[in-house]
């Protein structure tokens, strides 16, 4: 399966989630706490999925044709997209307004020089660059 097909399939799965998709996790069945909840109908869902699609597609261009290790719903209106490279890891939270937050881990677990970087609200192009860097062997 091509990366683009796999991404579209995963995003379609996210779009099809019921309103209480995480109820079993918390032993409750209730309405979403926010009108911006990912599985709800309306422009927020499509906007969030469009931003996720743009991020994954941009990172997936040659020579970085690699699927994220994870694309999963997060509480609220976000989709968490993650890539793991040979030593580094990046988690990017994508929402209706673009990149909401991110965490970059540089270095392996057993390295004393392991570093953590995080921030709120970043430009999509900056996150593409970071994700491609994570996937590039050093």
PLY file of the C-alpha trace (Angstrom):
ply
format ascii 1.0
element vertex 138
property float x
property float y
property float z
element edge 137
property int vertex1
property int vertex2
end_header
0.00 0.00 0.00
1.37 3.42 -0.92
2.04 5.86 1.90
-0.57 8.30 0.58
-3.21 5.53 0.54
-2.31 4.41 4.05
-2.51 7.99 5.34
-5.90 8.53 3.71
-7.15 5.25 5.16
-6.00 6.19 8.68
-7.48 9.71 8.48
-10.77 8.22 7.24
-10.75 5.95 10.30
-10.29 8.99 12.55
-13.09 10.85 10.79
-15.45 7.89 11.28
-15.04 7.65 15.06
-18.20 7.86 17.15
-18.72 10.84 19.43
-17.75 8.76 22.49
-14.82 6.92 20.89
-12.84 6.99 24.14
-15.70 6.03 26.47
-14.40 2.51 27.13
-11.09 3.97 28.22
-12.77 6.08 30.89
-15.82 3.83 31.55
-18.26 6.51 30.51
-20.53 7.27 27.61
-21.17 10.94 27.17
-21.37 13.66 24.61
-18.15 15.40 23.60
-17.10 18.09 26.08
-16.30 20.49 23.27
-17.99 21.41 19.99
-14.51 21.15 18.43
-14.19 17.45 19.25
-12.50 15.61 16.37
-15.25 13.15 15.40
-18.03 15.75 15.37
-19.41 16.86 12.07
-18.67 20.32 10.72
-15.73 22.36 9.50
-13.42 21.75 12.48
-13.10 18.04 11.77
-12.27 18.60 8.13
-9.88 21.45 8.94
-8.01 19.31 11.47
-7.77 16.40 9.05
-6.65 18.75 6.26
-3.81 20.06 8.44
-2.78 16.51 9.38
-2.89 15.47 5.72
-0.72 18.46 4.71
1.85 17.70 7.43
2.09 13.99 6.65
2.16 14.61 2.91
4.93 17.19 3.15
7.10 14.97 5.36
6.38 12.01 3.07
7.90 13.55 -0.04
11.10 12.03 -1.42
13.59 11.27 -0.03
11.55 11.14 3.18
8.89 8.68 2.03
7.99 7.36 5.42
4.70 6.86 7.19
4.36 8.34 10.66
4.57 5.69 13.35
1.26 6.96 14.71
-1.64 9.20 13.76
-4.22 9.08 16.52
-7.02 11.17 17.97
-6.24 13.23 21.02
-8.68 14.81 23.43
-10.36 17.88 22.02
-9.97 18.79 18.38
-6.51 17.38 17.76
-4.74 14.57 15.97
-1.34 13.50 17.32
1.14 12.58 14.57
4.45 10.95 15.53
7.65 9.93 13.77
10.49 7.91 15.28
13.89 8.11 13.64
17.09 6.18 14.33
17.76 8.25 17.47
15.14 10.98 17.68
11.37 11.26 18.07
8.85 13.99 17.29
5.20 14.28 18.35
3.14 16.96 16.65
-0.36 17.88 17.77
-2.40 19.13 14.83
-5.67 20.98 15.36
-8.15 23.14 13.48
-5.72 26.07 13.46
-2.67 24.06 12.33
0.13 22.88 14.62
-1.03 23.32 18.20
2.03 21.95 20.01
5.02 19.70 19.50
7.64 17.72 21.40
11.04 16.87 19.91
13.24 14.32 21.69
16.85 14.30 20.49
18.94 11.27 21.39
18.29 7.71 22.47
16.95 6.71 25.90
20.35 5.58 27.14
22.25 8.71 26.06
23.24 11.16 28.82
23.01 13.96 26.26
19.34 13.29 25.47
17.45 16.60 25.07
13.78 17.60 25.00
12.32 20.57 23.14
8.69 21.60 23.06
6.57 24.54 22.13
3.07 25.69 21.33
1.86 26.84 17.93
4.41 26.44 15.16
4.42 26.89 11.43
3.71 23.78 9.39
6.93 24.26 7.38
8.99 24.29 10.59
7.42 21.01 11.72
8.04 19.40 8.33
11.71 20.35 8.65
11.93 18.91 12.19
10.18 15.67 11.20
12.46 15.22 8.19
15.49 15.82 10.41
14.25 13.16 12.85
14.04 10.66 10.01
17.54 11.42 8.67
20.31 9.19 10.10
23.13 11.17 11.71
0 1
1 2
2 3
3 4
4 5
5 6
6 7
7 8
8 9
9 10
10 11
11 12
12 13
13 14
14 15
15 16
16 17
17 18
18 19
19 20
20 21
21 22
22 23
23 24
24 25
25 26
26 27
27 28
28 29
29 30
30 31
31 32
32 33
33 34
34 35
35 36
36 37
37 38
38 39
39 40
40 41
41 42
42 43
43 44
44 45
45 46
46 47
47 48
48 49
49 50
50 51
51 52
52 53
53 54
54 55
55 56
56 57
57 58
58 59
59 60
60 61
61 62
62 63
63 64
64 65
65 66
66 67
67 68
68 69
69 70
70 71
71 72
72 73
73 74
74 75
75 76
76 77
77 78
78 79
79 80
80 81
81 82
82 83
83 84
84 85
85 86
86 87
87 88
88 89
89 90
90 91
91 92
92 93
93 94
94 95
95 96
96 97
97 98
98 99
99 100
100 101
101 102
102 103
103 104
104 105
105 106
106 107
107 108
108 109
109 110
110 111
111 112
112 113
113 114
114 115
115 116
116 117
117 118
118 119
119 120
120 121
121 122
122 123
123 124
124 125
125 126
126 127
127 128
128 129
129 130
130 131
131 132
132 133
133 134
134 135
135 136
136 137
